[in-house]
Amino acid sequence: MGILSGNPQNEPMHYGEVFATWTYLFAEKGMISMYQTFVNHTGDDDLKKLLEEAIQGAKGETQQIEELLKANGVALPPSPPERPKANLEDIPAGARITDPEISGLLSMNVAKGLVACSTIMGQSIREDIGLLFGQFHVNKAQFGVKVLKLNKEKGWLVPPPLHMDTPNK
């Protein structure tokens, strides 16, 4: 048997897997903090529920990645502090992040997360890491549909110009 056969947990992580998972974890921890801040800024209950769902999903992912990295002797990135709850009315109007802005950033982060998960899946030679990020990818895709539906329902979706006319050839 070669070094890369048998139980994947007994295989060493290669440098790319370490860097990608560590970086993903670092970004995910930052997004938890950012989404906690967004909860304080949003006035829309539906958006607030999606943000809470995103926070819980990210916390679940960070826990799994931390376990993976610890088991492989990799130091964990720092975690930002939990954001305190704030009253929306206490945030000056000019300093507030608007609901459409929050939803747009949430959409962008879902898209970036899908790309990151796909990248890690593609570069992983350990099956357990590829499968872990495959599950994260599926969860993000399902969550992304919820965000898209909310954007459409609320009128927050700003589509690019639609290409309706094609030149005659």
C-alpha positions as CSV (number, residue, x, y, z in Angstrom):
1,M,0.0,0.0,0.0
2,G,1.2,3.5,-0.8
3,I,1.2,6.5,1.5
4,L,-2.0,7.8,-0.1
5,S,-4.1,4.7,0.2
6,G,-6.2,3.4,3.0
7,N,-8.1,5.5,5.5
8,P,-7.9,9.2,4.4
9,Q,-7.6,10.4,8.0
10,N,-4.3,8.6,8.2
11,E,-3.0,10.4,5.1
12,P,-1.1,13.7,5.6
13,M,-2.6,16.8,4.3
14,H,-0.6,18.4,1.5
15,Y,0.4,22.1,1.7
16,G,-2.4,23.1,-0.7
17,E,-5.0,21.4,1.5
18,V,-3.6,23.0,4.6
19,F,-3.5,26.5,3.1
20,A,-6.9,26.2,1.5
21,T,-8.7,24.9,4.5
22,W,-6.9,27.4,6.9
23,T,-7.8,30.3,4.6
24,Y,-11.4,29.2,4.2
25,L,-11.7,28.9,8.0
26,F,-10.2,32.4,8.5
27,A,-12.6,33.9,6.0
28,E,-15.6,32.0,7.4
29,K,-14.8,33.3,10.9
30,G,-14.7,36.9,9.5
31,M,-18.1,36.3,7.8
32,I,-19.7,35.2,11.0
33,S,-18.6,38.5,12.6
34,M,-19.8,40.5,9.6
35,Y,-23.2,38.8,9.5
36,Q,-23.6,39.5,13.2
37,T,-23.1,43.1,12.4
38,F,-25.5,42.9,9.5
39,V,-28.2,41.5,11.8
40,N,-27.9,44.7,13.8
41,H,-28.4,46.8,10.7
42,T,-31.2,45.1,9.0
43,G,-34.8,46.0,9.5
44,D,-36.2,43.2,7.4
45,D,-37.3,40.2,9.3
46,D,-36.9,37.8,6.4
47,L,-33.3,39.0,5.7
48,K,-32.6,38.8,9.5
49,K,-33.7,35.1,9.4
50,L,-31.4,34.4,6.5
51,L,-28.5,36.1,8.2
52,E,-29.1,34.0,11.3
53,E,-29.2,30.9,9.1
54,A,-25.9,31.9,7.5
55,I,-24.3,32.4,10.9
56,Q,-25.4,29.0,12.1
57,G,-24.2,27.4,8.9
58,A,-20.8,29.1,9.1
59,K,-20.4,28.1,12.8
60,G,-21.1,24.5,11.9
61,E,-18.5,24.7,9.1
62,T,-15.9,26.3,11.2
63,Q,-16.3,23.6,13.9
64,Q,-15.7,20.9,11.4
65,I,-12.7,22.6,9.8
66,E,-11.2,23.3,13.2
67,E,-11.5,19.6,14.1
68,L,-9.8,18.7,10.8
69,L,-6.9,21.1,11.2
70,K,-6.4,20.3,14.9
71,A,-6.3,16.5,14.1
72,N,-3.6,17.3,11.6
73,G,-1.5,19.5,13.9
74,V,-2.3,22.8,12.1
75,A,-2.6,26.0,14.2
76,L,-6.0,27.7,13.9
77,P,-6.5,31.3,12.6
78,P,-7.6,33.9,15.1
79,S,-11.3,34.4,15.7
80,P,-12.9,37.9,15.8
81,P,-15.0,38.6,18.9
82,E,-18.7,37.9,18.9
83,R,-20.6,41.1,17.9
84,P,-23.0,42.4,20.6
85,K,-26.7,42.9,19.8
86,A,-27.6,46.5,18.9
87,N,-30.8,48.4,18.4
88,L,-31.3,49.4,14.7
89,E,-32.7,52.8,15.8
90,D,-29.5,53.6,17.7
91,I,-27.5,53.4,14.4
92,P,-27.5,56.8,12.7
93,A,-29.3,56.6,9.3
94,G,-26.2,57.7,7.4
95,A,-24.1,55.0,9.1
96,R,-26.5,52.1,8.5
97,I,-26.0,49.4,5.9
98,T,-29.2,49.1,4.0
99,D,-31.1,45.9,3.5
100,P,-30.5,45.7,-0.3
101,E,-26.8,46.3,0.4
102,I,-26.7,43.5,3.0
103,S,-28.6,41.2,0.7
104,G,-26.2,42.0,-2.2
105,L,-23.2,41.3,0.0
106,L,-24.8,38.0,1.2
107,S,-25.3,37.0,-2.4
108,M,-21.8,37.8,-3.3
109,N,-20.4,35.8,-0.4
110,V,-22.5,32.8,-1.3
111,A,-21.0,32.9,-4.8
112,K,-17.5,33.3,-3.5
113,G,-18.1,30.4,-1.1
114,L,-19.2,28.2,-3.9
115,V,-16.0,28.9,-5.8
116,A,-13.9,28.4,-2.8
117,C,-15.5,25.0,-2.0
118,S,-15.1,23.9,-5.6
119,T,-11.5,24.9,-5.6
120,I,-10.7,23.0,-2.4
121,M,-12.6,20.0,-3.7
122,G,-10.6,20.0,-6.9
123,Q,-7.2,20.3,-5.3
124,S,-7.8,17.8,-2.5
125,I,-6.3,14.4,-2.7
126,R,-7.8,13.3,0.6
127,E,-11.3,12.1,0.0
128,D,-12.6,13.2,3.4
129,I,-11.6,16.8,2.7
130,G,-13.1,16.7,-0.8
131,L,-16.3,15.3,0.6
132,L,-16.4,17.8,3.4
133,F,-16.2,20.7,1.1
134,G,-18.6,19.0,-1.3
135,Q,-21.2,19.0,1.5
136,F,-20.4,22.7,2.2
137,H,-20.9,23.4,-1.5
138,V,-24.3,21.7,-1.6
139,N,-25.4,23.6,1.5
140,K,-24.2,26.9,0.1
141,A,-26.0,26.3,-3.2
142,Q,-29.3,25.6,-1.4
143,F,-28.8,28.6,0.8
144,G,-28.1,30.7,-2.3
145,V,-31.5,29.8,-3.8
146,K,-33.1,31.2,-0.7
147,V,-31.1,34.4,-1.0
148,L,-32.0,34.7,-4.7
149,K,-35.7,34.2,-3.9
150,L,-35.6,36.9,-1.2
151,N,-33.9,39.3,-3.5
152,K,-36.6,38.8,-6.1
153,E,-39.5,39.0,-3.7
154,K,-38.2,42.2,-2.1
155,G,-37.2,43.9,-5.4
156,W,-33.6,44.0,-4.4
157,L,-32.3,42.1,-7.4
158,V,-30.6,44.3,-9.8
159,P,-30.1,42.3,-13.0
160,P,-27.4,43.3,-15.5
161,P,-28.7,44.7,-18.8
162,L,-30.7,42.0,-20.6
163,H,-29.4,41.3,-24.1
164,M,-32.7,41.0,-26.1
165,D,-31.6,42.0,-29.6
166,T,-29.2,40.0,-31.6
167,P,-27.6,41.5,-34.7
168,N,-28.8,40.2,-38.1
169,K,-26.2,38.1,-39.8
